[in-house]
């Protein structure tokens, strides 16, 4: 198995080869692909900004097959500026690249996963990853639903990163001309440096539009040193990224109240879910603080 992010192409030229690489019989892959919609359930979850997002919950055996495809896709090279869904990288490494900068520009790709159609996914497998048409078609059926890339599948971030790869290259070629740095964490585009002009912003928007994606203008933010500078949920005005102070206080208060008044009471499903959420936030906070030492 090649090391992660070491190859440019998959070069799978037959269904037999695909079966070998994924570890599943060809017949099973074809049967699951033809009725893939039967393995999906959809749930609406609340977004931090008050909206809702539809995520997919995938059952077996499609879930296992997608995980195998995910392992294949992690062999494919991605530009260094990409941090989301990358082994060894995180929102912390993404934010760290922008610490103590004079100006920070954040842009948000609108409806990132749903905007990637099955046609683009097929083109990715066929043209960029050099798979044969039958392999590209089968992989597309296994990784898309309702004609698009679903949120929640283990393959979705990999595919989205690869579809956006050409745009990353164009942006990476642009930023040195303006003496800026840039990163991308899934659908968040981040730029930083001493000077960010409107002409630069217009060029970035043009590149994104030309690539077939859209930006959510309501989430565009340009922040100076004397303003709150937050990148992928972390404050970056210090030498290392930190969880915002207000968020930290909220999480610790919630943990204290839960442990003092609710933890010893009988736990129903909702309380168990809250307990796991609180523990997850505490672990995340500890990881961020240890990383900054």
C-alpha positions in Angstrom: 0.0 0.0 0.0 1.5 3.4 -1.0 1.9 5.9 1.8 -0.8 8.5 2.2 -1.1 11.2 -0.4 1.7 9.9 -2.5 0.0 9.2 -5.9 -1.5 11.3 -8.6 -3.9 8.6 -10.0 -5.7 5.4 -9.0 -5.3 3.7 -12.4 -7.8 1.0 -11.8 -8.6 -0.3 -15.2 -11.1 -3.2 -14.6 -13.8 -4.3 -12.2 -11.7 -7.3 -11.3 -8.8 -4.9 -10.3 -11.3 -2.7 -8.3 -12.6 -5.8 -6.5 -9.0 -6.8 -5.5 -8.2 -3.3 -4.3 -11.4 -2.9 -2.2 -11.5 -6.4 -0.9 -15.1 -7.1 -2.0 -16.4 -9.4 -4.7 -17.4 -7.7 -7.9 -20.9 -9.1 -7.8 -21.5 -7.5 -4.3 -20.1 -4.2 -5.4 -22.5 -4.1 -8.4 -25.5 -5.3 -6.4 -24.9 -2.6 -3.7 -24.3 0.1 -6.3 -27.6 -0.6 -8.1 -29.7 -0.2 -4.9 -27.4 2.2 -3.1 -30.3 4.5 -2.1 -31.7 1.7 0.1 -28.7 2.0 2.4 -29.2 5.7 3.2 -31.3 7.4 5.9 -31.3 11.1 6.2 -31.4 13.3 9.3 -31.6 17.1 9.8 -29.2 18.6 12.3 -29.1 22.0 13.8 -26.2 24.3 12.5 -24.5 26.7 14.9 -25.8 29.7 12.9 -29.4 28.5 13.4 -30.0 26.8 10.1 -30.3 23.0 9.4 -28.1 20.6 7.6 -29.1 17.2 6.1 -26.6 14.4 6.9 -26.7 10.9 5.7 -26.6 7.8 7.9 -25.3 4.8 5.9 -25.9 1.1 6.7 -23.9 -2.0 5.9 -22.5 -3.3 3.6 -22.3 0.1 1.7 -20.7 1.7 4.8 -17.8 -0.9 4.7 -17.4 -0.5 1.0 -17.2 3.3 1.3 -14.5 2.9 4.0 -12.5 0.8 1.6 -12.9 3.4 -1.1 -11.8 6.1 1.4 -8.6 4.1 2.1 -7.9 4.1 -1.7 -8.5 7.8 -2.0 -6.1 8.7 0.8 -3.3 7.5 -1.5 -4.0 10.4 -3.8 -1.8 13.5 -3.5 -3.4 16.7 -2.3 -1.8 20.2 -2.1 -0.2 21.2 1.2 -2.7 24.0 1.8 -5.5 21.4 2.4 -6.1 20.5 6.0 -9.7 19.1 6.2 -10.0 15.3 6.1 -6.3 14.8 5.9 -4.4 12.4 8.1 -2.2 14.2 10.6 -4.0 17.6 10.0 -6.9 19.2 11.7 -8.7 22.5 12.3 -5.7 23.3 14.6 -3.1 22.9 11.9 -5.3 24.9 9.6 -5.6 27.8 12.1 -1.9 27.7 13.1 -0.9 28.8 9.6 -2.7 32.1 10.3 -1.5 33.0 13.8 -0.4 36.5 14.5 -1.2 37.9 11.0 -2.1 41.5 10.3 -5.2 40.6 8.1 -7.2 37.4 7.8 -9.8 36.8 5.1 -12.2 33.9 5.5 -14.5 32.7 2.7 -17.1 29.9 2.9 -18.1 27.6 0.0 -21.9 27.4 -0.2 -23.5 24.0 -0.1 -20.1 22.4 -0.7 -21.0 18.7 -0.8 -24.5 19.0 -2.4 -23.0 21.2 -5.2 -20.8 18.3 -6.4 -22.9 16.3 -8.9 -22.4 12.7 -9.8 -21.3 13.9 -13.2 -18.3 15.7 -11.6 -17.6 12.6 -9.5 -17.6 10.4 -12.6 -15.3 12.8 -14.4 -13.0 12.8 -11.4 -12.6 9.0 -11.4 -12.4 8.8 -15.2 -10.2 11.7 -16.2 -8.2 12.7 -13.1 -7.8 9.4 -11.3 -7.4 7.4 -14.6 -10.0 4.7 -14.0 -11.7 2.9 -16.8 -15.3 4.0 -17.6 -16.9 0.9 -16.0 -14.9 1.4 -12.8 -15.6 5.2 -12.7 -19.3 4.5 -13.1 -19.4 1.9 -10.3 -17.4 4.1 -7.9 -19.7 7.0 -8.7 -22.8 5.0 -7.8 -21.2 3.8 -4.6 -20.2 7.3 -3.5 -23.2 9.5 -4.5 -26.9 9.6 -3.8 -29.7 11.6 -5.4 -27.2 12.7 -8.0 -24.8 14.4 -5.6 -22.2 13.8 -2.9 -23.8 13.2 0.5 -22.8 14.7 3.8 -21.9 12.0 6.3 -20.3 9.4 3.9 -16.7 8.5 4.7 -15.8 9.1 1.1 -17.4 12.6 0.7 -14.6 14.8 2.1 -12.0 12.8 0.0 -14.0 13.3 -3.2 -14.7 17.0 -2.4 -11.0 17.6 -1.8 -10.0 15.9 -5.1 -12.7 17.7 -7.1 -11.5 21.0 -5.6 -7.8 20.2 -6.2 -7.5 22.1 -9.4 -8.9 25.2 -7.7 -6.4 24.8 -4.8 -3.6 24.7 -7.4 -4.9 28.0 -8.9 -5.2 29.7 -5.6 -1.8 28.4 -4.5 -0.3 30.0 -7.6 -2.1 33.3 -6.9 -1.3 34.0 -3.3 2.5 34.4 -3.7 1.9 37.3 -6.1 0.1 39.1 -3.3 2.5 37.9 -0.5 -0.2 36.0 1.3 -0.6 32.6 2.8 -3.6 30.4 2.3 -5.2 27.2 3.7 -8.5 25.3 3.1 -10.4 23.3 5.7 -13.2 21.4 3.8 -15.4 24.4 2.7 -13.5 27.1 4.5 -11.0 29.2 2.5 -8.5 31.2 4.6 -6.0 33.8 3.5 -3.7 35.9 5.6 -0.9 38.5 5.3 0.0 42.2 5.7 -2.3 43.4 2.9 -5.4 41.9 1.4 -6.8 44.1 -1.4 -10.3 44.1 -3.0 -8.7 43.2 -6.3 -7.3 40.0 -4.7 -10.7 39.1 -3.3 -12.3 39.7 -6.6 -9.8 37.3 -8.3 -10.4 34.6 -5.7 -14.1 34.9 -6.2 -13.7 34.7 -10.0 -11.5 31.5 -9.6 -14.0 29.9 -7.3 -16.9 30.7 -9.6 -15.0 29.5 -12.7 -14.5 26.2 -10.9 -18.2 25.6 -10.6 -18.5 26.4 -6.9 -20.3 29.3 -5.1 -19.3 31.4 -2.1 -21.6 32.3 0.7 -21.2 36.1 0.7 -22.9 36.4 4.1 -20.0 34.5 5.7 -17.2 36.6 4.1 -15.0 38.1 6.8 -11.9 40.3 6.6 -10.4 40.9 10.1 -7.5 43.0 11.3 -5.4 42.5 14.4 -7.7 44.8 16.5 -10.7 42.7 15.6 -11.7 39.1 16.6 -9.7 36.8 14.4 -11.1 33.3 14.3 -10.1 30.6 11.9 -11.9 27.2 11.8 -13.3 27.9 15.3 -10.0 28.9 16.9 -8.6 32.3 17.9 -5.4 33.1 16.0 -4.2 36.4 17.5 -1.7 34.5 19.7 1.4 32.4 18.7 -0.7 29.2 18.8 -4.5 28.7 18.2 -6.8 28.8 21.2 -10.4 28.0 21.8 -12.3 31.3 22.2 -12.5 32.3 25.8 -16.3 32.6 25.8 -16.7 29.2 24.3 -14.3 27.7 26.9 -16.3 29.3 29.8 -19.6 27.9 28.3 -18.2 24.4 28.0 -16.7 24.3 31.5 -19.9 25.8 33.1 -22.0 23.2 31.3 -19.7 20.4 32.5 -19.8 21.6 36.1 -23.6 21.8 36.2 -24.0 18.4 34.6 -21.5 16.7 36.9 -22.9 18.4 40.0 -26.6 18.1 39.5 -27.3 15.4 36.8 -24.5 12.9 36.6 -25.6 10.9 39.6 -29.2 10.8 38.5 -30.6 8.0 36.3 -29.3 8.5 32.8 -31.7 8.3 29.9 -30.7 8.4 26.2 -30.7 12.2 26.1 -28.5 12.5 29.2 -26.1 9.9 27.9 -25.8 11.8 24.6 -25.1 15.0 26.6 -22.5 13.2 28.7 -20.7 12.0 25.6 -20.9 15.5 24.1 -19.5 17.2 27.2 -16.7 14.6 27.4 -15.9 15.1 23.8 -15.7 18.9 24.2 -13.4 18.5 27.3 -11.1 16.2 25.4 -11.0 18.6 22.4 -10.2 21.5 24.7 -7.4 19.6 26.4 -5.9 18.6 23.0 -5.9 22.2 21.8 -4.4 23.5 25.0 -1.7 20.8 25.1 -0.9 21.4 21.4 -0.2 25.1 22.3 2.3 24.4 25.0 
